[in-house]
Amino acid sequence: MRRIVPALTFGALIFCCALLANPALAAAIVSAPVGVVVAVQGATVSQINAQNGSSLYAGDTLSTDATGSLRVRFGTSQLMLGPATVVKLANGTHGVKVVVTHGIVRFSASGSPIELRALAAIIQPGDDASGQVAIVGPSEFQIGSTKGNLNVDIDGEDKVVAESTAYDVTLEPVPGDPQTAGGGRVKGLWILISLIALITALGLYAALLSCSKF
């Protein structure tokens, strides 16, 4: 007697085979959102126009246009992108990892851990801390704390950015390091700057600040 395989069962079999053949597809399906969009103006999520309530996943690229802004929430922590800013989300050792590739980002860590990367620096805000980071050039960024301490690691060298302080950091090759020629270790040249001057220079004008709750 000829057996007939139900269409639903056959379709499920094909779907499972597709997942086995494409692990990346399987990972994308089972992955859970890492955040959500809460306020948007002139911004995209992985090249799709962002909307309030849009879910965010590891691997997403967030970007704003020249006059745009984007505020997102990771649990109880928040992130706000200023104009002309690009970041990529990933799963980090300490919560969500935010890789800042261009522009300025403000952040508030209040319960849900977040980790930011700016060039070769790894930034981990302390409990109930907030601040901002901006990419100034290919080897220069600025970092400031508006509340609490920020722990910054550059190639294993740790520095604490205390509340109400800001620094301009230039990355330089480590003298005599044989790895440097191949893009190896760097060190940070830290110059203390005014936090008020940093905020002004980064263009966080009143209209943009009004979007933020932190």
SULMO-V667601 format. One record per run of one state. SS is the DSSP state (~ for helix, > for strand, _ for the rest). FROM is the first residue (numbers start at 1). TO is the last residue. Records with the same first field share a line. If there is no record, write none. Layout:
SS = FROM-TO + FROM-TO
//
This chain:
_ = 1-6 + 22-22 + 31-34 + 46-47 + 50-54 + 57-60 + 75-76 + 82-85 + 93-94 + 103-103 + 110-113 + 119-120 + 126-128 + 138-139 + 148-149 + 155-156 + 162-165 + 174-179 + 183-185 + 194-194 + 202-205 + 210-214
~ = 7-21 + 23-30 + 180-182 + 195-201 + 206-209
> = 35-45 + 48-49 + 55-56 + 61-74 + 77-81 + 86-92 + 95-102 + 104-109 + 114-118 + 121-125 + 129-137 + 140-147 + 150-154 + 157-161 + 166-173 + 186-193
//
